[in-house]
Amino acid sequence: MLYSTILKAQEHTRNVQMVFKIKMSRISLLFPVFQAVLFLSGNAEASDIRETNERFITWTYKETPMGLYLPQQKNTPLPVVMFLHGCHNNPVSSSHWIISALNAVEPCAVFLPTAPETENSQYSCADWGGTYDSDLRPQMINALHELDSLTGHYGFDTTRRYVYGESMGGEGVYRLLMDFPQRFAGAVSAAGYTPDKGAEAMAKTPLWIVIGSEDEMSPVEESRTIYNSILGAGGSMVKYTEYPDLSHVGGIEKAREDPEILKWLLAQKRSTGIIRHSGSRGENVLDPVTVSYRDGNPYFPSSLPHGTAITLFDIKGRQLIRTDAQRRFVKHPVCIDSRIVLWNVSNSRFTASGKISLFKGK
């Protein structure tokens, strides 16, 4: 399609700097770099940028290319942004536009996963999926896996994890906010499509929706609808920008040129796993929600108020069980095929979420 050809050409012009490939025979000279990458996978390449402590690292996970930009290290944990590309785009480049744009605001790690095309794909190009799917697609699961691995290995700021998506990547942003409303501190969906679904969950994450009014790929009416639905669900953290007379590609490009979007994104911050409730004198009290694993079941804290709902999901975002907190523990279904279970607790006054590793209690 013309849209795909244009985007591909635009990305190609940006990828003029080639990543300097280092042979494995030189691994002893670059051990700190490779040690970090080999933590994620055995197939990795890395390069230094401008002879500073900045690095751009590439590797493959399940035969899928991945990239990570690391700015000069600070004494404080770095924020990290995951970028979800559009159709036919290959973002794994040290010269990708979002790296320089984000780091013009402040030093920021940038994770560039890919959703490559496959011969067996039923789509014109492999994509991240969206709220119209019944489950998360494998490429999105891979991206989340690597984001969590990178966060743990490099010590990224877990209160400042963000996601930015364009076109099909924007559709993936909606999906992530619907399934994991506590995972990201902020999100941007540029020219993404979603049906009117999941607004209540999306309302829990700061989101900026941007789209051209003449978008021929993602109907602007759908963006208007989900925006209004998020507002109707109590979403006070959602922003909406519609660019007059701009097409699909034009809207994406306009968003890239607007520095206020990324400034806003990096200004967002969240406290994961923290709940707020009213104290005896009306003040706000903060309590962490910690989940333990004992005797084959997840245990939740006894301080959870009566009426709190507990929900468990598998790693693909499928709901496994929903119950109340009266018994404090949830007997997980035997059909779970993953060691990782995602949990969410909520009532009318708070919500919190996280994950637990079964059999290990982490």
PEVENTA-V458771 format. One line per field, one symbol per residue. phi: phi as a letter, one per 40 degrees, with the letter a starting at -180 (. if undefined). A space follows every 10 residues. Layout:
phi = ???
This chain:
phi = .ddccccccc cccccccccc cbcccbdccb ddccdccccc acbabaacbf fbccabbbab bfgbcbaabb cdcbcbdccb bcbbccdgcb ccacbcdccc cccccadacb cbcbbccbcc ccbcacbcga ccccbccdcc cccccccccc dcccgccccb bbbbbbfccc cccdcccccb cbcbcaabbb fcbaccagcc ccccbdbbcb accbccbbdc cccccccccc cccgccbbba bbccgbcdcd cccccccccc ccccdcccab bcgbbbaccc bgccbbbccb bbbbfgbcbb ccccccgccb bbbcccgccc ababcccgbb ccccccbbcb bcbabaacba aaaaabccgb gb
